[in-house]
Amino acid sequence: MSAADPTPLGGVLNVDKPAGWTSHDVVARVRRLAGLRQVGHAGTLDPMATGVLVLCLGRATRLLEYLTGQPKSYLAEVTLGVVTDTYDAEGEIVSRFSDWHALADRAAPQRPGEADNAPALTADQIERALEAFRGEIMQRPPAFSALKRDGVPLYRRARAGERVEVEPRPATIYELTLLHLEGATLRLHVRCGAGVYVRSIAHDLGQALGCGAHLSALRRTAVGAFSVENAVALESLTEAGALAAAVQPADAAVAHLPAVALNAAEVSRLLHGQAVAAAAPLQAGPARAYDPQGRFLGIVAGDAAARVWRPSKILANQEPP
């Protein structure tokens, strides 16, 4: 058992991913630091993005599926007037919109990659365009993405020069707020469901405004209850004892699920793969199971018709500690 895996069930680590690192890079670093092979993340961040990357260690990796579907929040910077093939600042510029009228008073200096002329767009115009991206929408993921076709990531096909057609798919945008507009740069707050590409929001918004756009910066501020305010800097984990101190208990990954307290006989049945009769009103769906001492056992699934809890993902051993 490593110092970073203080219980047999493993744990959860909320990392503030730095720019330039892939999500896999962060996982690999934590594997080395923890001395564990079982480390996984709850949602990819592109290399240019920073912010919350939730990792599960040890047996807690079995709980990742309950985290990946949690709402995610972002602060996004969008640059109008420049379109890239990846929809973000790391891609190649494929078009510029240079026919705008310059703003009468432009306070912010231009930055590399920004359009030669700033769009004469008002906050009201952008707000009206944003309305189409709120709620349940159909979104076309970027061709440069980790989605696979015939086992090959789309970004590999795109980099090889293959024409990649990606079908739109359902996406949920809970909140999309314009925070700031200055020249050709705007900043957005995005709160969305799983599988949403903020890069696509930026690109599609530019198309809707008739000027083109790309995502120029992105910071993920939350995944479910995990926020950037309580995330740990990756570089700090190399300090003695820092990783062990930062790892949260395994059930932190599923704190959003209801809890079920079981007695000793029920715990024994559950750990041997048997269903447990529900002693209280039951709703279908997953729940956290605990023994009489409050120790986390794993996930049970409520069977409302049979009025029982069935073992779903049990992390504890057959004999409770």
Secondary structure, DSSP 8 states (H G I E B T S, - for coil): --TT--STT-EEEEEEE-TT--HHHHHHHHHHHHT-S-EEESS---TT-EEEEEEEEGGGGGGHHHHHTS-EEEEEEEEETEEETTSBTTS-EEEE---S---SS--S---TTS-SS-----HHHHHHHHGGGSEEEEE---SSSS-EETTEEHHHHHHTT-------EEEEEEEEEEEEEETTEEEEEEEE-TT--HHHHHHHHHHHHTS-EEEEEEEEEEETTEEGGG-EEGGGGGSTTHHHHH-EEGGGGGTTS-EEE--HHHHHHHHTT--EE-SS---SEEEEEE-TT--EEEEEEEETTTTEEEEEEE-S-SS--
